[in-house]
C-alpha cells in the first residue's frame, strides 16, 4: 500500500493518510475485504506515529469505509462500493501539469484550489440532509454516497427511533432541509410526521440481481436463513418484492440483534442470505459447509440523481 506523506503540508498527517486510503479504494487498488497493514507496520513504512495511523483507521471505520476486527486486523469494509475517480484524477493531473508549465508552484495551485472551493454557494455546502432507514448499514451507505456525489455531509436516524419519540422527531426535522427515506419506510415516516413540511425523497434501495438468481435456483423446499442488522430491517428486506418469488422455500428470518432466532437459523439452515453490512460477523458464526450469500445493497442511479438535483436546487 503506497502512501506518500508531506510533513510540511498544512493538511494534517492523519487527514493525509485518510484521503490517500480513500483514493486507493476508489481506484480499486484496495479492494472490498482486503486487509490493510497494521498501524505498527504502516508506521514504520511511512515514518508516522502509530497513534496517528490508528486514529485515521478508526475515523475511516466510523465513516463506514474500513472495518477493524479485534485480534484479526483492519480491512476495507466488505461489500463497499465506491465510485472511481480515475477520470477526476486525470482532470486534476492535467490542470496541475498545465499550471506548472505556466510557472505556478504546486503550493500556489493547491491554495488557489482551496480558495475557489471555499467560494462554492453556501446553499449547497450548508444543506442539512437527514437519512431515515431501519438499518444503520443503509444509513451509513447513503451518507457516504451523498458525500461522494454531492460534497454534503448528511446525518442519519433509524425510523425505529423516530417512532419511539414522535415529538422529538418533529423537533429534529425543523432544522433539516431535505429528508431521504427508503420507499419501504415512506408511509411509516409520514405517520410519525403527519404535519411535516420538509421535502421527502423516497429512494429505491436495490439488491444485486445475482442474489435473486441464486434464490430462484434453489430446490423447492430448501430451508434458507435471512439475516440483516436487526429484526426490523430483516423483516423489511426479506419480505420485499426481491425475495417474494413463487418458489416454495422454508425461511427463517433473524436479525443480528435476535440471538435466539439467529442461533436457530445457524443451526438449521444450509443456505444463508446476509446483507453485505453484516457478512463478516455472520460468517464467524457459521461452519465451512454452510453456504453464505452476500446480499449487496445499493441505491439506484435515478434516486441518486434526484438527490443531487434537490441538493443543488
C-alpha positions as CSV (number, residue, x, y, z in Angstrom):
1,X,0.0,0.0,0.0
2,X,1.7,3.2,-1.2
3,X,1.1,6.3,0.8
4,X,3.2,9.5,0.4
5,X,3.4,11.8,3.3
6,X,4.2,15.5,3.1
7,X,5.4,16.6,6.6
8,X,5.3,20.3,5.7
9,X,1.7,20.3,4.3
10,X,-1.0,22.3,6.0
11,X,-3.1,19.1,5.8
12,X,-2.6,17.0,9.0
13,X,-0.8,13.7,8.7
14,X,-4.0,11.9,9.9
15,X,-6.0,13.6,7.1
16,X,-3.4,12.8,4.5
17,X,-3.5,9.1,5.4
18,X,-7.3,9.0,5.3
19,X,-7.5,10.7,2.0
20,X,-4.9,8.5,0.3
21,X,-6.6,5.3,1.6
22,X,-9.9,6.6,0.1
23,X,-8.1,7.2,-3.2
24,X,-6.6,3.7,-3.2
25,X,-10.1,2.3,-2.6
26,X,-11.7,4.5,-5.2
27,X,-9.1,3.4,-7.8
28,X,-9.6,-0.2,-6.8
29,X,-6.0,-0.6,-5.7
30,X,-7.5,-1.6,-2.3
31,X,-10.5,-4.0,-2.8
32,X,-13.5,-4.8,-0.7
33,X,-12.5,-7.1,2.2
34,X,-8.8,-6.6,1.6
35,X,-6.5,-6.3,4.7
36,X,-4.6,-3.1,5.4
37,X,-1.1,-3.0,7.0
38,X,-1.3,-2.9,10.8
39,X,-0.8,0.5,12.4
40,X,2.6,-0.6,13.6
41,X,3.7,-1.8,10.1
42,X,2.4,1.3,8.3
43,X,4.1,3.5,11.0
44,X,7.5,2.0,10.1
45,X,6.8,2.2,6.3
46,X,5.8,5.9,6.2
47,X,7.6,7.1,9.3
48,X,4.4,8.4,11.0
49,X,3.5,7.9,14.7
50,X,1.5,4.7,15.2
51,X,-1.2,6.5,17.1
52,X,-1.9,8.9,14.2
53,X,-2.4,5.9,11.9
54,X,-4.7,4.2,14.5
55,X,-6.8,7.3,14.7
56,X,-7.0,7.5,10.9
57,X,-8.2,3.9,10.7
58,X,-10.8,4.5,13.5
59,X,-12.2,7.5,11.7
60,X,-12.5,5.6,8.4
61,X,-14.2,2.8,10.3
62,X,-16.7,5.4,11.7
63,X,-17.3,6.6,8.2
64,X,-18.2,3.1,7.0
65,X,-15.0,2.7,4.9
66,X,-12.9,0.3,7.0
67,X,-13.7,-2.5,9.4
68,X,-11.5,-3.1,12.4
69,X,-11.7,-6.7,13.8
70,X,-10.0,-7.1,17.1
71,X,-7.4,-9.8,17.0
72,X,-7.6,-10.0,13.3
73,X,-6.7,-6.7,11.7
74,X,-8.1,-3.8,9.6
75,X,-9.9,-4.4,6.4
76,X,-11.7,-2.5,3.6
77,X,-15.4,-2.9,4.5
78,X,-16.9,-6.0,2.9
79,X,-19.3,-5.1,0.1
80,X,-18.0,-1.5,0.0
81,X,-18.7,0.2,-3.4
82,X,-17.1,3.5,-4.2
83,X,-17.3,5.5,-7.4
84,X,-14.0,5.5,-9.2
85,X,-12.4,8.9,-9.5
86,X,-9.8,8.0,-12.1
87,X,-11.3,10.5,-14.6
88,X,-11.3,13.1,-12.0
89,X,-7.7,12.3,-11.2
90,X,-6.8,12.8,-14.8
91,X,-8.6,16.2,-14.9
92,X,-6.6,17.3,-11.8
93,X,-3.3,15.9,-13.2
94,X,-3.8,17.8,-16.5
95,X,-4.7,21.0,-14.6
96,X,-1.7,20.8,-12.3
97,X,0.7,20.0,-15.2
98,X,-0.6,23.0,-17.2
99,X,-0.3,25.2,-14.2
100,X,3.3,24.1,-13.6
101,X,4.1,24.8,-17.3
102,X,2.7,28.3,-16.8
103,X,5.1,28.8,-13.9
104,X,2.9,28.2,-10.9
105,X,4.2,26.2,-8.0
106,X,2.3,23.2,-6.6
107,X,1.7,25.1,-3.3
108,X,0.1,28.0,-5.3
109,X,-2.1,25.7,-7.3
110,X,-3.3,23.9,-4.1
111,X,-4.0,27.2,-2.3
112,X,-5.9,28.6,-5.3
113,X,-8.0,25.4,-5.5
114,X,-8.9,25.6,-1.8
115,X,-9.8,29.3,-2.1
116,X,-12.1,28.5,-5.1
117,X,-13.6,25.6,-3.2
118,X,-14.5,28.0,-0.3
119,X,-16.5,30.2,-2.7
120,X,-19.0,27.4,-3.6
121,X,-22.6,28.5,-2.9
122,X,-23.4,28.3,0.8
123,X,-26.8,27.0,-0.2
124,X,-25.2,23.8,-1.4
125,X,-22.4,23.4,1.3
126,X,-24.8,24.1,4.2
127,X,-27.7,21.9,3.1
128,X,-28.9,19.8,6.0
129,X,-29.8,16.3,4.9
130,X,-31.4,13.6,7.0
131,X,-31.3,9.9,6.1
132,X,-34.1,7.7,7.5
133,X,-34.0,3.9,7.4
134,X,-34.4,0.9,9.7
135,X,-30.8,-0.2,9.1
136,X,-27.6,1.6,10.2
137,X,-25.7,0.0,7.4
138,X,-28.0,1.5,4.8
139,X,-27.9,4.9,6.5
140,X,-24.1,4.9,6.5
141,X,-24.0,3.8,2.9
142,X,-26.4,6.6,1.8
143,X,-24.5,9.2,3.9
144,X,-21.3,8.1,2.2
145,X,-22.8,8.2,-1.3
146,X,-24.2,11.7,-0.8
147,X,-20.9,12.9,0.5
148,X,-19.1,11.4,-2.5
149,X,-21.5,12.6,-5.1
150,X,-22.6,16.0,-3.7
151,X,-19.9,17.0,-1.2
152,X,-22.5,17.3,1.5
153,X,-22.3,15.6,4.8
154,X,-25.6,14.0,5.8
155,X,-26.8,12.7,9.1
156,X,-29.0,9.6,9.8
157,X,-31.6,8.3,12.2
158,X,-33.4,5.0,12.5
159,X,-37.1,5.0,11.8
160,X,-37.4,3.0,15.0
161,X,-36.1,5.9,17.0
162,X,-38.4,8.4,15.3
163,X,-41.4,6.1,16.1
164,X,-40.5,5.9,19.7
165,X,-40.3,9.7,20.1
166,X,-42.7,11.5,17.6
167,X,-42.3,14.8,19.5
168,X,-38.5,14.6,19.3
169,X,-38.9,13.6,15.6
170,X,-40.9,16.8,14.9
171,X,-38.2,18.9,16.6
172,X,-35.4,17.1,14.7
173,X,-36.8,17.8,11.2
174,X,-37.3,21.5,11.9
175,X,-33.5,22.0,11.4
176,X,-33.5,19.8,8.2
177,X,-33.6,21.0,4.6
178,X,-34.2,17.6,2.9
179,X,-35.2,14.1,4.1
180,X,-34.1,11.0,2.2
181,X,-36.0,7.8,3.0
182,X,-36.3,4.3,1.6
183,X,-39.6,3.6,-0.2
184,X,-40.3,0.8,2.3
185,X,-40.4,3.4,5.2
186,X,-42.1,6.3,3.5
187,X,-45.6,5.6,4.9
188,X,-44.1,4.9,8.3
189,X,-42.3,8.2,8.3
190,X,-45.4,10.1,7.2
191,X,-47.3,8.6,10.1
192,X,-44.6,9.7,12.5
193,X,-44.6,13.2,10.9
194,X,-48.2,13.9,9.8
195,X,-47.6,17.7,9.7
196,X,-44.2,17.6,8.2
197,X,-43.4,20.4,5.7
198,X,-39.8,19.3,4.8
199,X,-39.5,17.7,1.4
200,X,-39.0,13.9,1.5
201,X,-37.3,12.0,-1.3
202,X,-38.2,8.3,-1.3
203,X,-35.3,6.3,-2.8
204,X,-35.2,2.8,-4.2
205,X,-32.7,0.6,-2.3
206,X,-32.0,-2.3,-4.6
207,X,-30.5,-5.8,-4.3
208,X,-27.8,-7.2,-6.6
209,X,-29.7,-9.2,-9.2
210,X,-27.3,-12.1,-8.8
211,X,-28.7,-12.7,-5.4
212,X,-32.2,-13.1,-6.8
213,X,-31.0,-15.6,-9.3
214,X,-29.3,-17.6,-6.6
215,X,-32.6,-17.6,-4.7
216,X,-34.6,-18.7,-7.8
217,X,-32.2,-21.7,-8.4
218,X,-32.6,-23.3,-5.0
219,X,-34.6,-26.5,-5.0
220,X,-38.2,-26.5,-3.8
221,X,-38.4,-26.9,0.0
222,X,-34.9,-25.6,0.8
223,X,-34.6,-24.0,4.2
224,X,-32.9,-20.7,3.9
225,X,-31.8,-18.2,6.5
226,X,-32.1,-14.5,6.1
227,X,-30.1,-12.1,8.2
228,X,-29.8,-8.3,8.4
229,X,-28.7,-5.9,11.1
230,X,-31.8,-6.0,13.3
231,X,-35.2,-7.9,13.2
232,X,-37.0,-4.8,11.8
233,X,-34.6,-4.4,8.9
234,X,-34.6,-8.2,8.3
235,X,-38.3,-8.4,8.1
236,X,-38.4,-5.3,5.8
237,X,-35.8,-6.5,3.4
238,X,-36.6,-10.2,3.1
239,X,-40.4,-9.6,2.9
240,X,-39.9,-7.2,0.0
241,X,-40.6,-8.0,-3.7
242,X,-37.0,-9.0,-4.2
243,X,-37.5,-12.1,-2.0
244,X,-41.1,-12.9,-2.7
245,X,-40.6,-15.3,-5.6
246,X,-43.0,-18.1,-6.3
247,X,-40.7,-20.9,-5.2
248,X,-41.7,-22.7,-2.1
249,X,-38.8,-22.1,0.2
250,X,-38.8,-22.5,4.0
251,X,-37.4,-19.3,5.6
252,X,-36.1,-18.3,8.9
253,X,-35.7,-14.5,9.3
254,X,-33.4,-13.4,12.1
255,X,-32.0,-10.0,12.9
256,X,-28.4,-10.0,14.2
257,X,-29.9,-8.5,17.4
258,X,-32.2,-11.5,17.8
259,X,-29.8,-14.0,19.3
260,X,-32.4,-16.8,19.9
261,X,-33.7,-16.8,16.4
262,X,-30.2,-16.3,15.0
263,X,-28.9,-19.4,16.8
264,X,-31.8,-21.4,15.4
265,X,-31.1,-20.1,11.9
266,X,-27.4,-21.0,12.1
267,X,-28.3,-24.4,13.4
268,X,-30.9,-25.3,10.8
269,X,-30.1,-23.6,7.5
270,X,-27.5,-24.7,5.0
271,X,-28.0,-21.6,2.8
272,X,-27.9,-18.2,4.5
273,X,-28.6,-14.8,2.9
274,X,-26.9,-12.0,4.8
275,X,-26.6,-8.3,3.9
276,X,-23.1,-7.2,3.0
277,X,-23.0,-4.9,6.0
278,X,-23.2,-7.9,8.3
279,X,-21.5,-10.5,6.2
280,X,-18.2,-10.8,8.2
281,X,-20.0,-11.0,11.5
282,X,-22.3,-13.8,10.5
283,X,-19.6,-15.7,8.7
284,X,-17.8,-16.1,12.1
285,X,-20.9,-17.9,13.4
286,X,-21.2,-20.4,10.5
287,X,-19.4,-23.6,9.6
288,X,-17.5,-24.3,6.4
289,X,-20.2,-26.5,4.9
290,X,-22.8,-23.7,5.1
291,X,-23.3,-21.5,2.0
292,X,-23.4,-17.8,2.7
293,X,-24.8,-15.4,0.0
294,X,-23.9,-11.8,0.4
295,X,-26.9,-9.6,-0.3
296,X,-25.3,-6.4,-1.7
297,X,-27.4,-3.4,-1.3
298,X,-27.2,-0.1,-3.3
299,X,-29.2,2.9,-4.3
300,X,-30.4,3.1,-7.9
301,X,-28.8,5.7,-10.1
302,X,-32.0,7.7,-10.7
303,X,-32.6,8.1,-7.0
304,X,-29.1,9.4,-6.6
305,X,-29.6,11.8,-9.4
306,X,-32.8,13.1,-7.9
307,X,-31.0,13.7,-4.6
308,X,-28.3,15.6,-6.4
309,X,-30.9,17.8,-8.2
310,X,-32.6,18.6,-4.9
311,X,-29.4,19.5,-3.1
312,X,-28.2,21.7,-5.9
313,X,-31.5,23.4,-6.4
